[in-house]
Amino acid sequence: MASSNPSVFLLMINGQIEGANFPEYDDLYCKYCFVYGHDWAPTSGLEEGISQITSKSRESHNLIWNFPLDLTFKSTNPFGWPQIVVSVYGPDTFGNDVVRGYGAIHIPFTPGKHTRTIPMFVPESTSRLQKFTSWLMGRRPEFTDPKVVAQGEGREVTRVRSQGFVTLQFNIVTKDMKKLGYDTSPGSSEATPVTGLSGMDQPYTL
Amino acid sequence: MAELHIIGQIIGASGFPQSSLFCKWGVHTGGAWRLLSGLREGQTQVDFPQTGEMAHWSHPIDLHYTTKGLQGWPKLHIQVWHQDSFGRCELYGYGYCHIPSSPGHHRLQCATWRPLGSWQEQLAQMFVGGGPQLRSPDLIYSGADRYRLHTVAMGVVEVELGIILRHFDRYGIES
């Protein structure tokens, strides 16, 4: 395994979808998937998953899934760094499954333990007529592909309503990033960290 | 050449008079910088929060730059807009922040401001909305012509950015 001249680096993600906080809803389950760039490939683990249905207890208003994430990626280029997309579903008053929130976040890239709380939002109807028909039919607007929440393009036309949070935990291990020349944490370069570059007045050509 | 990766999210905004907000953003760099891949500007969704007054956008940013010089280190400039229930948009704030120069994970809070008009304009704004806007948006991130402006404080935009540097140490850059 120990090669002195690596061409790829590895990103190992161990973690869990810990739970959620949705003040207005109960009996929810979640799905997750990953969105990543062309240079990235998963080498082991499950890229998609679907959790159990969880309810609020009498003691606490938190929804707990404790749902495991174990995944390893390899890549040559940090561009297109993986994002996890989480979507939460639950029954409405008639028992139909409707979406209660979409959310996404980049996987942390500094090794170690990280906790992230991500906002969850649902798309809204843009016109009053659509709003009325969706109320009448009991069908809420959804994204046909949840992966759009991890994309930066084409969002200006969407109107959303954020209504909850999901908490994720990550334990990150990276391999060979430093060997490929990538600096991901302030202490990783040998030089002492200097914040701000304002002291460099004269042109400094690399 | 040295490489810089900017990976993160525009999380959301708080402290604005109303919370149905969206954000136009862009990254401005000096001439020595070249964008290899990623989107350099964009616009977020409009969020209408149900809980709390913070609008959440979760707008992803993933940029890959190469550079021949340090001058013109990237800056993120943002404009926060409010959209009312009729779909009318109103400017709520301008702001910018420097992309951090040290690698690792950073959480930034970008304070924003908006131009203040004359008292007649302020009175009109109270009743019909609207308000003065910058004719040239480069004033957001340049300090050259600011002295002619009169501004008022608006809310705060939260940004989470991860910075990866490559080969900067090869040229003796200490970051």
Interface residues (C-beta under 8 A of the other chain):
Chain A: P23 E24 G37 N77 P78 F79 G80 W81 Q83 G103 A104 I105 H106 P108 F109 T110 I118 P119 F121 E124 V149 A150 Q151 G152 E153 R155 E156 T158 R159 V160 R161 S162 Q163 G164 L180 G181 Y182 D183 T184 S185 P186 S188 S189 E190 A191 T192 P193 V194 T195 G196 L197 M200 P203 Y204 T205 L206
Chain B: M1 A2 H5 I7 G8 Q9 I11 G12 F22 L36 S37 G38 L39 G42 Q43 T44 Q45 V46 D47 F48 P49 Q50 T51 A55 H56 S58 H59 P60 I61 D62 H64 T67 K68 G69 L70 Q71 W73 Q83 S101 S102 P103 G104 H105 G162 I164 L165 R166 H167 F168 D169 R170 Y171 I173 E174 S175
